[in-house]
Amino acid sequence: MTVNQIKDDLNKHLGKDVYIKYNLGRNKYEEYEVKIKELYNHIFLVELKDNNIIKSFSYTDVITKTIKIIYD
């Protein structure tokens, strides 16, 4: 999977709700229900559904499987 493929997938779901599973290491995970807010050259922004906090992730996080995006 390339950065351009990830950007295309995220662009299709811009403004929609997705789930993100974030790997913290040592079998620790955090799961978020988020809305994809904005896409930039190296990062993308998401807004958490529960408390309106903005988080940023890089496209390489998806490539290295640090985060997994689950589209509904």
CHARMM internal coordinates of N, CA and C (Angstrom, degrees):
IC EDIT
DIST 1 N 1 CA 1.4476
DIST 1 CA 1 C 1.5287
ANGL 1 N 1 CA 1 C 108.30
DIST 1 C 2 N 1.3198
ANGL 1 CA 1 C 2 N 116.14
DIHE 1 N 1 CA 1 C 2 N 134.15
DIST 2 N 2 CA 1.4560
ANGL 1 C 2 N 2 CA 120.90
DIHE 1 CA 1 C 2 N 2 CA -178.16
DIST 2 CA 2 C 1.5298
ANGL 2 N 2 CA 2 C 110.21
DIHE 1 C 2 N 2 CA 2 C -105.80
DIST 2 C 3 N 1.3152
ANGL 2 CA 2 C 3 N 115.43
DIHE 2 N 2 CA 2 C 3 N 168.00
DIST 3 N 3 CA 1.4550
ANGL 2 C 3 N 3 CA 121.48
DIHE 2 CA 2 C 3 N 3 CA 178.56
DIST 3 CA 3 C 1.5303
ANGL 3 N 3 CA 3 C 110.42
DIHE 2 C 3 N 3 CA 3 C -60.90
DIST 3 C 4 N 1.3266
ANGL 3 CA 3 C 4 N 117.06
DIHE 3 N 3 CA 3 C 4 N -40.67
DIST 4 N 4 CA 1.4727
ANGL 3 C 4 N 4 CA 120.08
DIHE 3 CA 3 C 4 N 4 CA 179.94
DIST 4 CA 4 C 1.5206
ANGL 4 N 4 CA 4 C 111.98
DIHE 3 C 4 N 4 CA 4 C -64.54
DIST 4 C 5 N 1.3320
ANGL 4 CA 4 C 5 N 117.66
DIHE 4 N 4 CA 4 C 5 N -37.21
DIST 5 N 5 CA 1.4653
ANGL 4 C 5 N 5 CA 120.59
DIHE 4 CA 4 C 5 N 5 CA 176.92
DIST 5 CA 5 C 1.5270
ANGL 5 N 5 CA 5 C 110.67
DIHE 4 C 5 N 5 CA 5 C -65.35
DIST 5 C 6 N 1.3169
ANGL 5 CA 5 C 6 N 116.47
DIHE 5 N 5 CA 5 C 6 N -41.18
DIST 6 N 6 CA 1.4637
ANGL 5 C 6 N 6 CA 121.17
DIHE 5 CA 5 C 6 N 6 CA 179.02
DIST 6 CA 6 C 1.5243
ANGL 6 N 6 CA 6 C 110.12
DIHE 5 C 6 N 6 CA 6 C -64.27
DIST 6 C 7 N 1.3350
ANGL 6 CA 6 C 7 N 116.36
DIHE 6 N 6 CA 6 C 7 N -44.76
DIST 7 N 7 CA 1.4673
ANGL 6 C 7 N 7 CA 120.31
DIHE 6 CA 6 C 7 N 7 CA 178.09
DIST 7 CA 7 C 1.5258
ANGL 7 N 7 CA 7 C 111.22
DIHE 6 C 7 N 7 CA 7 C -60.09
DIST 7 C 8 N 1.3243
ANGL 7 CA 7 C 8 N 117.03
DIHE 7 N 7 CA 7 C 8 N -41.54
DIST 8 N 8 CA 1.4642
ANGL 7 C 8 N 8 CA 120.62
DIHE 7 CA 7 C 8 N 8 CA 179.21
DIST 8 CA 8 C 1.5266
ANGL 8 N 8 CA 8 C 111.03
DIHE 7 C 8 N 8 CA 8 C -63.52
DIST 8 C 9 N 1.3382
ANGL 8 CA 8 C 9 N 116.84
DIHE 8 N 8 CA 8 C 9 N -44.26
DIST 9 N 9 CA 1.4677
ANGL 8 C 9 N 9 CA 120.66
DIHE 8 CA 8 C 9 N 9 CA 178.45
DIST 9 CA 9 C 1.5211
ANGL 9 N 9 CA 9 C 110.87
DIHE 8 C 9 N 9 CA 9 C -62.14
DIST 9 C 10 N 1.3293
ANGL 9 CA 9 C 10 N 117.16
DIHE 9 N 9 CA 9 C 10 N -44.63
DIST 10 N 10 CA 1.4550
ANGL 9 C 10 N 10 CA 120.77
DIHE 9 CA 9 C 10 N 10 CA -179.78
DIST 10 CA 10 C 1.5236
ANGL 10 N 10 CA 10 C 111.35
DIHE 9 C 10 N 10 CA 10 C -67.07
DIST 10 C 11 N 1.3171
ANGL 10 CA 10 C 11 N 116.54
DIHE 10 N 10 CA 10 C 11 N -37.49
DIST 11 N 11 CA 1.4625
ANGL 10 C 11 N 11 CA 120.80
DIHE 10 CA 10 C 11 N 11 CA 179.66
DIST 11 CA 11 C 1.5294
ANGL 11 N 11 CA 11 C 111.16
DIHE 10 C 11 N 11 CA 11 C -63.54
DIST 11 C 12 N 1.3403
ANGL 11 CA 11 C 12 N 116.74
DIHE 11 N 11 CA 11 C 12 N -35.40
DIST 12 N 12 CA 1.4686
ANGL 11 C 12 N 12 CA 121.08
DIHE 11 CA 11 C 12 N 12 CA 177.32
DIST 12 CA 12 C 1.5268
ANGL 12 N 12 CA 12 C 111.24
DIHE 11 C 12 N 12 CA 12 C -65.69
DIST 12 C 13 N 1.3397
ANGL 12 CA 12 C 13 N 116.94
DIHE 12 N 12 CA 12 C 13 N -27.07
DIST 13 N 13 CA 1.4662
ANGL 12 C 13 N 13 CA 121.65
DIHE 12 CA 12 C 13 N 13 CA -176.48
DIST 13 CA 13 C 1.5310
ANGL 13 N 13 CA 13 C 112.19
DIHE 12 C 13 N 13 CA 13 C -108.81
DIST 13 C 14 N 1.3204
ANGL 13 CA 13 C 14 N 117.43
DIHE 13 N 13 CA 13 C 14 N 16.45
DIST 14 N 14 CA 1.4560
ANGL 13 C 14 N 14 CA 122.14
DIHE 13 CA 13 C 14 N 14 CA -179.85
DIST 14 CA 14 C 1.5271
ANGL 14 N 14 CA 14 C 109.77
DIHE 13 C 14 N 14 CA 14 C -60.73
DIST 14 C 15 N 1.3331
ANGL 14 CA 14 C 15 N 116.34
DIHE 14 N 14 CA 14 C 15 N 126.47
DIST 15 N 15 CA 1.4524
ANGL 14 C 15 N 15 CA 121.74
DIHE 14 CA 14 C 15 N 15 CA -179.35
DIST 15 CA 15 C 1.5135
ANGL 15 N 15 CA 15 C 114.01
DIHE 14 C 15 N 15 CA 15 C 85.24
DIST 15 C 16 N 1.3270
ANGL 15 CA 15 C 16 N 116.98
DIHE 15 N 15 CA 15 C 16 N -1.50
DIST 16 N 16 CA 1.4626
ANGL 15 C 16 N 16 CA 121.10
DIHE 15 CA 15 C 16 N 16 CA -179.02
DIST 16 CA 16 C 1.5247
ANGL 16 N 16 CA 16 C 110.46
DIHE 15 C 16 N 16 CA 16 C -104.07
DIST 16 C 17 N 1.3280
ANGL 16 CA 16 C 17 N 115.44
DIHE 16 N 16 CA 16 C 17 N 164.36
DIST 17 N 17 CA 1.4578
ANGL 16 C 17 N 17 CA 121.60
DIHE 16 CA 16 C 17 N 17 CA -179.73
DIST 17 CA 17 C 1.5208
ANGL 17 N 17 CA 17 C 110.58
DIHE 16 C 17 N 17 CA 17 C -86.46
DIST 17 C 18 N 1.3371
ANGL 17 CA 17 C 18 N 115.86
DIHE 17 N 17 CA 17 C 18 N 135.09
DIST 18 N 18 CA 1.4592
ANGL 17 C 18 N 18 CA 123.17
DIHE 17 CA 17 C 18 N 18 CA 175.67
DIST 18 CA 18 C 1.5285
ANGL 18 N 18 CA 18 C 108.16
DIHE 17 C 18 N 18 CA 18 C -138.78
DIST 18 C 19 N 1.3129
ANGL 18 CA 18 C 19 N 115.84
DIHE 18 N 18 CA 18 C 19 N 168.62
DIST 19 N 19 CA 1.4603
ANGL 18 C 19 N 19 CA 121.38
DIHE 18 CA 18 C 19 N 19 CA 174.12
DIST 19 CA 19 C 1.5194
ANGL 19 N 19 CA 19 C 108.65
DIHE 18 C 19 N 19 CA 19 C -109.22
DIST 19 C 20 N 1.3246
ANGL 19 CA 19 C 20 N 116.08
DIHE 19 N 19 CA 19 C 20 N 139.76
DIST 20 N 20 CA 1.4585
ANGL 19 C 20 N 20 CA 121.44
DIHE 19 CA 19 C 20 N 20 CA 176.15
DIST 20 CA 20 C 1.5194
ANGL 20 N 20 CA 20 C 108.00
DIHE 19 C 20 N 20 CA 20 C -121.91
DIST 20 C 21 N 1.3233
ANGL 20 CA 20 C 21 N 115.43
DIHE 20 N 20 CA 20 C 21 N 129.15
DIST 21 N 21 CA 1.4478
ANGL 20 C 21 N 21 CA 121.77
DIHE 20 CA 20 C 21 N 21 CA 175.08
DIST 21 CA 21 C 1.5278
ANGL 21 N 21 CA 21 C 106.57
DIHE 20 C 21 N 21 CA 21 C -108.72
DIST 21 C 22 N 1.3212
ANGL 21 CA 21 C 22 N 116.56
DIHE 21 N 21 CA 21 C 22 N 115.79
DIST 22 N 22 CA 1.4626
ANGL 21 C 22 N 22 CA 123.73
DIHE 21 CA 21 C 22 N 22 CA -172.65
DIST 22 CA 22 C 1.5228
ANGL 22 N 22 CA 22 C 109.00
DIHE 21 C 22 N 22 CA 22 C -104.61
DIST 22 C 23 N 1.3298
ANGL 22 CA 22 C 23 N 117.16
DIHE 22 N 22 CA 22 C 23 N 119.57
DIST 23 N 23 CA 1.4521
ANGL 22 C 23 N 23 CA 123.38
DIHE 22 CA 22 C 23 N 23 CA -178.81
DIST 23 CA 23 C 1.5265
ANGL 23 N 23 CA 23 C 109.55
DIHE 22 C 23 N 23 CA 23 C -86.03
DIST 23 C 24 N 1.3333
ANGL 23 CA 23 C 24 N 116.55
DIHE 23 N 23 CA 23 C 24 N 113.92
DIST 24 N 24 CA 1.4616
ANGL 23 C 24 N 24 CA 121.72
DIHE 23 CA 23 C 24 N 24 CA -179.95
DIST 24 CA 24 C 1.5204
ANGL 24 N 24 CA 24 C 112.37
DIHE 23 C 24 N 24 CA 24 C -91.22
DIST 24 C 25 N 1.3174
ANGL 24 CA 24 C 25 N 117.59
DIHE 24 N 24 CA 24 C 25 N -5.03
DIST 25 N 25 CA 1.4619
ANGL 24 C 25 N 25 CA 122.08
DIHE 24 CA 24 C 25 N 25 CA -177.94
DIST 25 CA 25 C 1.5128
ANGL 25 N 25 CA 25 C 111.07
DIHE 24 C 25 N 25 CA 25 C 93.82
DIST 25 C 26 N 1.3170
ANGL 25 CA 25 C 26 N 115.41
DIHE 25 N 25 CA 25 C 26 N 160.79
DIST 26 N 26 CA 1.4719
ANGL 25 C 26 N 26 CA 122.17
DIHE 25 CA 25 C 26 N 26 CA 180.00
DIST 26 CA 26 C 1.5190
ANGL 26 N 26 CA 26 C 112.46
DIHE 25 C 26 N 26 CA 26 C 51.24
DIST 26 C 27 N 1.3270
ANGL 26 CA 26 C 27 N 115.88
DIHE 26 N 26 CA 26 C 27 N 45.34
DIST 27 N 27 CA 1.4625
ANGL 26 C 27 N 27 CA 123.38
DIHE 26 CA 26 C 27 N 27 CA 177.84
DIST 27 CA 27 C 1.5276
ANGL 27 N 27 CA 27 C 113.70
DIHE 26 C 27 N 27 CA 27 C 58.72
DIST 27 C 28 N 1.3249
ANGL 27 CA 27 C 28 N 116.80
DIHE 27 N 27 CA 27 C 28 N 30.44
DIST 28 N 28 CA 1.4625
ANGL 27 C 28 N 28 CA 121.51
DIHE 27 CA 27 C 28 N 28 CA 175.98
DIST 28 CA 28 C 1.5302
ANGL 28 N 28 CA 28 C 108.28
DIHE 27 C 28 N 28 CA 28 C -110.76
DIST 28 C 29 N 1.3249
ANGL 28 CA 28 C 29 N 115.24
DIHE 28 N 28 CA 28 C 29 N 132.62
DIST 29 N 29 CA 1.4583
ANGL 28 C 29 N 29 CA 121.42
DIHE 28 CA 28 C 29 N 29 CA -178.45
DIST 29 CA 29 C 1.5195
ANGL 29 N 29 CA 29 C 109.96
DIHE 28 C 29 N 29 CA 29 C -133.24
DIST 29 C 30 N 1.3253
ANGL 29 CA 29 C 30 N 114.43
DIHE 29 N 29 CA 29 C 30 N 150.72
DIST 30 N 30 CA 1.4543
ANGL 29 C 30 N 30 CA 121.32
DIHE 29 CA 29 C 30 N 30 CA 168.41
DIST 30 CA 30 C 1.5178
ANGL 30 N 30 CA 30 C 106.45
DIHE 29 C 30 N 30 CA 30 C -122.50
DIST 30 C 31 N 1.3194
ANGL 30 CA 30 C 31 N 116.10
DIHE 30 N 30 CA 30 C 31 N 140.34
DIST 31 N 31 CA 1.4603
ANGL 30 C 31 N 31 CA 120.50
DIHE 30 CA 30 C 31 N 31 CA 177.62
DIST 31 CA 31 C 1.5136
ANGL 31 N 31 CA 31 C 108.99
DIHE 30 C 31 N 31 CA 31 C -119.38
DIST 31 C 32 N 1.3206
ANGL 31 CA 31 C 32 N 114.64
DIHE 31 N 31 CA 31 C 32 N 135.61
DIST 32 N 32 CA 1.4518
ANGL 31 C 32 N 32 CA 121.05
DIHE 31 CA 31 C 32 N 32 CA -179.22
DIST 32 CA 32 C 1.5225
ANGL 32 N 32 CA 32 C 109.48
DIHE 31 C 32 N 32 CA 32 C -126.50
DIST 32 C 33 N 1.3194
ANGL 32 CA 32 C 33 N 116.36
DIHE 32 N 32 CA 32 C 33 N 143.16
DIST 33 N 33 CA 1.4587
ANGL 32 C 33 N 33 CA 121.34
DIHE 32 CA 32 C 33 N 33 CA 165.21
DIST 33 CA 33 C 1.5193
ANGL 33 N 33 CA 33 C 105.04
DIHE 32 C 33 N 33 CA 33 C -100.94
DIST 33 C 34 N 1.3239
ANGL 33 CA 33 C 34 N 116.64
DIHE 33 N 33 CA 33 C 34 N 118.47
DIST 34 N 34 CA 1.4626
ANGL 33 C 34 N 34 CA 120.91
DIHE 33 CA 33 C 34 N 34 CA -171.00
DIST 34 CA 34 C 1.5212
ANGL 34 N 34 CA 34 C 110.99
DIHE 33 C 34 N 34 CA 34 C -132.31
DIST 34 C 35 N 1.3172
ANGL 34 CA 34 C 35 N 114.02
DIHE 34 N 34 CA 34 C 35 N 165.78
DIST 35 N 35 CA 1.4606
ANGL 34 C 35 N 35 CA 122.48
DIHE 34 CA 34 C 35 N 35 CA 171.03
DIST 35 CA 35 C 1.5237
ANGL 35 N 35 CA 35 C 106.44
DIHE 34 C 35 N 35 CA 35 C -115.95
DIST 35 C 36 N 1.3141
ANGL 35 CA 35 C 36 N 117.40
DIHE 35 N 35 CA 35 C 36 N 129.73
DIST 36 N 36 CA 1.4632
ANGL 35 C 36 N 36 CA 121.45
DIHE 35 CA 35 C 36 N 36 CA 179.52
DIST 36 CA 36 C 1.5232
ANGL 36 N 36 CA 36 C 108.09
DIHE 35 C 36 N 36 CA 36 C -73.63
DIST 36 C 37 N 1.3267
ANGL 36 CA 36 C 37 N 116.49
DIHE 36 N 36 CA 36 C 37 N 119.75
DIST 37 N 37 CA 1.4646
ANGL 36 C 37 N 37 CA 121.02
DIHE 36 CA 36 C 37 N 37 CA -173.93
DIST 37 CA 37 C 1.5242
ANGL 37 N 37 CA 37 C 112.91
DIHE 36 C 37 N 37 CA 37 C -95.29
DIST 37 C 38 N 1.3492
ANGL 37 CA 37 C 38 N 117.17
DIHE 37 N 37 CA 37 C 38 N -58.50
DIST 38 N 38 CA 1.4594
ANGL 37 C 38 N 38 CA 120.46
DIHE 37 CA 37 C 38 N 38 CA -173.15
DIST 38 CA 38 C 1.5221
ANGL 38 N 38 CA 38 C 110.05
DIHE 37 C 38 N 38 CA 38 C -143.74
DIST 38 C 39 N 1.3328
ANGL 38 CA 38 C 39 N 115.41
DIHE 38 N 38 CA 38 C 39 N 150.08
DIST 39 N 39 CA 1.4556
ANGL 38 C 39 N 39 CA 122.25
DIHE 38 CA 38 C 39 N 39 CA 176.61
DIST 39 CA 39 C 1.5245
ANGL 39 N 39 CA 39 C 109.00
DIHE 38 C 39 N 39 CA 39 C -116.75
DIST 39 C 40 N 1.3185
ANGL 39 CA 39 C 40 N 115.85
DIHE 39 N 39 CA 39 C 40 N 134.44
DIST 40 N 40 CA 1.4624
ANGL 39 C 40 N 40 CA 122.13
DIHE 39 CA 39 C 40 N 40 CA 176.79
DIST 40 CA 40 C 1.5229
ANGL 40 N 40 CA 40 C 108.50
DIHE 39 C 40 N 40 CA 40 C -124.52
DIST 40 C 41 N 1.3241
ANGL 40 CA 40 C 41 N 116.77
DIHE 40 N 40 CA 40 C 41 N -178.16
DIST 41 N 41 CA 1.4609
ANGL 40 C 41 N 41 CA 120.79
DIHE 40 CA 40 C 41 N 41 CA -176.17
DIST 41 CA 41 C 1.5298
ANGL 41 N 41 CA 41 C 113.06
DIHE 40 C 41 N 41 CA 41 C -61.44
DIST 41 C 42 N 1.3306
ANGL 41 CA 41 C 42 N 117.83
DIHE 41 N 41 CA 41 C 42 N -42.06
DIST 42 N 42 CA 1.4597
ANGL 41 C 42 N 42 CA 120.58
DIHE 41 CA 41 C 42 N 42 CA -174.42
DIST 42 CA 42 C 1.5218
ANGL 42 N 42 CA 42 C 114.30
DIHE 41 C 42 N 42 CA 42 C -118.55
DIST 42 C 43 N 1.3202
ANGL 42 CA 42 C 43 N 116.73
DIHE 42 N 42 CA 42 C 43 N -13.57
DIST 43 N 43 CA 1.4697
ANGL 42 C 43 N 43 CA 120.49
DIHE 42 CA 42 C 43 N 43 CA -178.23
DIST 43 CA 43 C 1.5252
ANGL 43 N 43 CA 43 C 110.11
DIHE 42 C 43 N 43 CA 43 C -137.01
DIST 43 C 44 N 1.3292
ANGL 43 CA 43 C 44 N 115.06
DIHE 43 N 43 CA 43 C 44 N 166.44
DIST 44 N 44 CA 1.4543
ANGL 43 C 44 N 44 CA 120.67
DIHE 43 CA 43 C 44 N 44 CA 170.61
DIST 44 CA 44 C 1.5233
ANGL 44 N 44 CA 44 C 108.25
DIHE 43 C 44 N 44 CA 44 C -135.63
DIST 44 C 45 N 1.3299
ANGL 44 CA 44 C 45 N 115.84
DIHE 44 N 44 CA 44 C 45 N 150.08
DIST 45 N 45 CA 1.4514
ANGL 44 C 45 N 45 CA 122.41
DIHE 44 CA 44 C 45 N 45 CA -177.71
DIST 45 CA 45 C 1.5148
ANGL 45 N 45 CA 45 C 110.48
DIHE 44 C 45 N 45 CA 45 C -107.19
DIST 45 C 46 N 1.3305
ANGL 45 CA 45 C 46 N 114.86
DIHE 45 N 45 CA 45 C 46 N 140.24
DIST 46 N 46 CA 1.4593
ANGL 45 C 46 N 46 CA 120.89
DIHE 45 CA 45 C 46 N 46 CA 175.84
DIST 46 CA 46 C 1.5220
ANGL 46 N 46 CA 46 C 108.42
DIHE 45 C 46 N 46 CA 46 C -129.49
DIST 46 C 47 N 1.3316
ANGL 46 CA 46 C 47 N 115.58
DIHE 46 N 46 CA 46 C 47 N 152.49
DIST 47 N 47 CA 1.4584
ANGL 46 C 47 N 47 CA 121.15
DIHE 46 CA 46 C 47 N 47 CA 177.90
DIST 47 CA 47 C 1.5236
ANGL 47 N 47 CA 47 C 108.48
DIHE 46 C 47 N 47 CA 47 C -114.88
DIST 47 C 48 N 1.3284
ANGL 47 CA 47 C 48 N 116.59
DIHE 47 N 47 CA 47 C 48 N 125.06
DIST 48 N 48 CA 1.4526
ANGL 47 C 48 N 48 CA 120.94
DIHE 47 CA 47 C 48 N 48 CA 178.83
DIST 48 CA 48 C 1.5165
ANGL 48 N 48 CA 48 C 109.88
DIHE 47 C 48 N 48 CA 48 C -67.63
DIST 48 C 49 N 1.3194
ANGL 48 CA 48 C 49 N 116.02
DIHE 48 N 48 CA 48 C 49 N 137.69
DIST 49 N 49 CA 1.4604
ANGL 48 C 49 N 49 CA 121.47
DIHE 48 CA 48 C 49 N 49 CA -176.99
DIST 49 CA 49 C 1.5241
ANGL 49 N 49 CA 49 C 112.15
DIHE 48 C 49 N 49 CA 49 C -69.01
DIST 49 C 50 N 1.3273
ANGL 49 CA 49 C 50 N 117.40
DIHE 49 N 49 CA 49 C 50 N -35.81
DIST 50 N 50 CA 1.4613
ANGL 49 C 50 N 50 CA 120.95
DIHE 49 CA 49 C 50 N 50 CA -172.60
DIST 50 CA 50 C 1.5236
ANGL 50 N 50 CA 50 C 113.23
DIHE 49 C 50 N 50 CA 50 C -71.77
DIST 50 C 51 N 1.3355
ANGL 50 CA 50 C 51 N 117.17
DIHE 50 N 50 CA 50 C 51 N -45.10
DIST 51 N 51 CA 1.4598
ANGL 50 C 51 N 51 CA 118.05
DIHE 50 CA 50 C 51 N 51 CA -170.38
DIST 51 CA 51 C 1.5328
ANGL 51 N 51 CA 51 C 113.82
DIHE 50 C 51 N 51 CA 51 C -133.88
DIST 51 C 52 N 1.3160
ANGL 51 CA 51 C 52 N 117.98
DIHE 51 N 51 CA 51 C 52 N 18.44
DIST 52 N 52 CA 1.4711
ANGL 51 C 52 N 52 CA 123.24
DIHE 51 CA 51 C 52 N 52 CA 174.04
DIST 52 CA 52 C 1.5234
ANGL 52 N 52 CA 52 C 114.33
DIHE 51 C 52 N 52 CA 52 C 56.90
DIST 52 C 53 N 1.3177
ANGL 52 CA 52 C 53 N 117.68
DIHE 52 N 52 CA 52 C 53 N 29.78
DIST 53 N 53 CA 1.4649
ANGL 52 C 53 N 53 CA 121.85
DIHE 52 CA 52 C 53 N 53 CA 174.85
DIST 53 CA 53 C 1.5263
ANGL 53 N 53 CA 53 C 108.27
DIHE 52 C 53 N 53 CA 53 C -85.26
DIST 53 C 54 N 1.3397
ANGL 53 CA 53 C 54 N 116.09
DIHE 53 N 53 CA 53 C 54 N 138.09
DIST 54 N 54 CA 1.4590
ANGL 53 C 54 N 54 CA 121.84
DIHE 53 CA 53 C 54 N 54 CA 178.01
DIST 54 CA 54 C 1.5262
ANGL 54 N 54 CA 54 C 108.50
DIHE 53 C 54 N 54 CA 54 C -94.58
DIST 54 C 55 N 1.3337
ANGL 54 CA 54 C 55 N 116.44
DIHE 54 N 54 CA 54 C 55 N 130.32
DIST 55 N 55 CA 1.4619
ANGL 54 C 55 N 55 CA 122.08
DIHE 54 CA 54 C 55 N 55 CA 175.60
DIST 55 CA 55 C 1.5174
ANGL 55 N 55 CA 55 C 108.12
DIHE 54 C 55 N 55 CA 55 C -122.92
DIST 55 C 56 N 1.3242
ANGL 55 CA 55 C 56 N 115.64
DIHE 55 N 55 CA 55 C 56 N 151.44
DIST 56 N 56 CA 1.4557
ANGL 55 C 56 N 56 CA 119.81
DIHE 55 CA 55 C 56 N 56 CA 177.16
DIST 56 CA 56 C 1.5208
ANGL 56 N 56 CA 56 C 109.59
DIHE 55 C 56 N 56 CA 56 C -119.66
DIST 56 C 57 N 1.3172
ANGL 56 CA 56 C 57 N 114.98
DIHE 56 N 56 CA 56 C 57 N 145.13
DIST 57 N 57 CA 1.4538
ANGL 56 C 57 N 57 CA 122.57
DIHE 56 CA 56 C 57 N 57 CA 176.74
DIST 57 CA 57 C 1.5191
ANGL 57 N 57 CA 57 C 107.81
DIHE 56 C 57 N 57 CA 57 C -135.86
DIST 57 C 58 N 1.3196
ANGL 57 CA 57 C 58 N 116.38
DIHE 57 N 57 CA 57 C 58 N 153.72
DIST 58 N 58 CA 1.4599
ANGL 57 C 58 N 58 CA 119.88
DIHE 57 CA 57 C 58 N 58 CA 176.86
DIST 58 CA 58 C 1.5195
ANGL 58 N 58 CA 58 C 109.56
DIHE 57 C 58 N 58 CA 58 C -97.79
DIST 58 C 59 N 1.3107
ANGL 58 CA 58 C 59 N 115.49
DIHE 58 N 58 CA 58 C 59 N 159.67
DIST 59 N 59 CA 1.4535
ANGL 58 C 59 N 59 CA 120.24
DIHE 58 CA 58 C 59 N 59 CA 178.20
DIST 59 CA 59 C 1.5242
ANGL 59 N 59 CA 59 C 110.63
DIHE 58 C 59 N 59 CA 59 C -66.91
DIST 59 C 60 N 1.3299
ANGL 59 CA 59 C 60 N 117.09
DIHE 59 N 59 CA 59 C 60 N -29.18
DIST 60 N 60 CA 1.4651
ANGL 59 C 60 N 60 CA 119.87
DIHE 59 CA 59 C 60 N 60 CA 177.25
DIST 60 CA 60 C 1.5214
ANGL 60 N 60 CA 60 C 111.77
DIHE 59 C 60 N 60 CA 60 C -68.92
DIST 60 C 61 N 1.3393
ANGL 60 CA 60 C 61 N 117.77
DIHE 60 N 60 CA 60 C 61 N -23.15
DIST 61 N 61 CA 1.4707
ANGL 60 C 61 N 61 CA 119.88
DIHE 60 CA 60 C 61 N 61 CA 173.35
DIST 61 CA 61 C 1.5282
ANGL 61 N 61 CA 61 C 110.36
DIHE 60 C 61 N 61 CA 61 C -61.53
DIST 61 C 62 N 1.3100
ANGL 61 CA 61 C 62 N 116.94
DIHE 61 N 61 CA 61 C 62 N -35.60
DIST 62 N 62 CA 1.4576
ANGL 61 C 62 N 62 CA 120.94
DIHE 61 CA 61 C 62 N 62 CA 178.67
DIST 62 CA 62 C 1.5287
ANGL 62 N 62 CA 62 C 109.99
DIHE 61 C 62 N 62 CA 62 C -73.44
DIST 62 C 63 N 1.3349
ANGL 62 CA 62 C 63 N 116.84
DIHE 62 N 62 CA 62 C 63 N -41.93
DIST 63 N 63 CA 1.4612
ANGL 62 C 63 N 63 CA 121.17
DIHE 62 CA 62 C 63 N 63 CA -179.10
DIST 63 CA 63 C 1.5283
ANGL 63 N 63 CA 63 C 110.78
DIHE 62 C 63 N 63 CA 63 C -64.01
DIST 63 C 64 N 1.3330
ANGL 63 CA 63 C 64 N 116.80
DIHE 63 N 63 CA 63 C 64 N -42.43
DIST 64 N 64 CA 1.4697
ANGL 63 C 64 N 64 CA 120.98
DIHE 63 CA 63 C 64 N 64 CA -178.37
DIST 64 CA 64 C 1.5260
ANGL 64 N 64 CA 64 C 112.61
DIHE 63 C 64 N 64 CA 64 C -83.69
DIST 64 C 65 N 1.3290
ANGL 64 CA 64 C 65 N 116.60
DIHE 64 N 64 CA 64 C 65 N 2.98
DIST 65 N 65 CA 1.4648
ANGL 64 C 65 N 65 CA 124.29
DIHE 64 CA 64 C 65 N 65 CA 177.76
DIST 65 CA 65 C 1.5249
ANGL 65 N 65 CA 65 C 113.16
DIHE 64 C 65 N 65 CA 65 C 63.20
DIST 65 C 66 N 1.3357
ANGL 65 CA 65 C 66 N 116.51
DIHE 65 N 65 CA 65 C 66 N 27.97
DIST 66 N 66 CA 1.4625
ANGL 65 C 66 N 66 CA 121.03
DIHE 65 CA 65 C 66 N 66 CA 170.55
DIST 66 CA 66 C 1.5073
ANGL 66 N 66 CA 66 C 109.45
DIHE 65 C 66 N 66 CA 66 C -70.06
DIST 66 C 67 N 1.3351
ANGL 66 CA 66 C 67 N 116.39
DIHE 66 N 66 CA 66 C 67 N -35.90
DIST 67 N 67 CA 1.4619
ANGL 66 C 67 N 67 CA 120.21
DIHE 66 CA 66 C 67 N 67 CA 173.07
DIST 67 CA 67 C 1.5156
ANGL 67 N 67 CA 67 C 108.76
DIHE 66 C 67 N 67 CA 67 C -125.25
DIST 67 C 68 N 1.3076
ANGL 67 CA 67 C 68 N 114.93
DIHE 67 N 67 CA 67 C 68 N 151.48
DIST 68 N 68 CA 1.4531
ANGL 67 C 68 N 68 CA 121.70
DIHE 67 CA 67 C 68 N 68 CA 174.93
DIST 68 CA 68 C 1.5203
ANGL 68 N 68 CA 68 C 106.91
DIHE 67 C 68 N 68 CA 68 C -124.54
DIST 68 C 69 N 1.3306
ANGL 68 CA 68 C 69 N 115.44
DIHE 68 N 68 CA 68 C 69 N 127.93
DIST 69 N 69 CA 1.4584
ANGL 68 C 69 N 69 CA 121.12
DIHE 68 CA 68 C 69 N 69 CA -179.65
DIST 69 CA 69 C 1.5125
ANGL 69 N 69 CA 69 C 108.05
DIHE 68 C 69 N 69 CA 69 C -100.90
DIST 69 C 70 N 1.3204
ANGL 69 CA 69 C 70 N 115.68
DIHE 69 N 69 CA 69 C 70 N 126.61
DIST 70 N 70 CA 1.4569
ANGL 69 C 70 N 70 CA 121.50
DIHE 69 CA 69 C 70 N 70 CA 179.96
DIST 70 CA 70 C 1.5245
ANGL 70 N 70 CA 70 C 107.67
DIHE 69 C 70 N 70 CA 70 C -113.02
DIST 70 C 71 N 1.3289
ANGL 70 CA 70 C 71 N 115.58
DIHE 70 N 70 CA 70 C 71 N 110.90
DIST 71 N 71 CA 1.4592
ANGL 70 C 71 N 71 CA 121.55
DIHE 70 CA 70 C 71 N 71 CA -179.86
DIST 71 CA 71 C 1.5251
ANGL 71 N 71 CA 71 C 108.55
DIHE 70 C 71 N 71 CA 71 C -85.65
DIST 71 C 72 N 1.3276
ANGL 71 CA 71 C 72 N 116.74
DIHE 71 N 71 CA 71 C 72 N 139.51
DIST 72 N 72 CA 1.4700
ANGL 71 C 72 N 72 CA 120.04
DIHE 71 CA 71 C 72 N 72 CA 177.29
DIST 72 CA 72 C 1.4887
ANGL 72 N 72 CA 72 C 112.39
DIHE 71 C 72 N 72 CA 72 C -79.05
END
COOR INIT
IC SEED 1 N 1 CA 1 C
IC BUILD
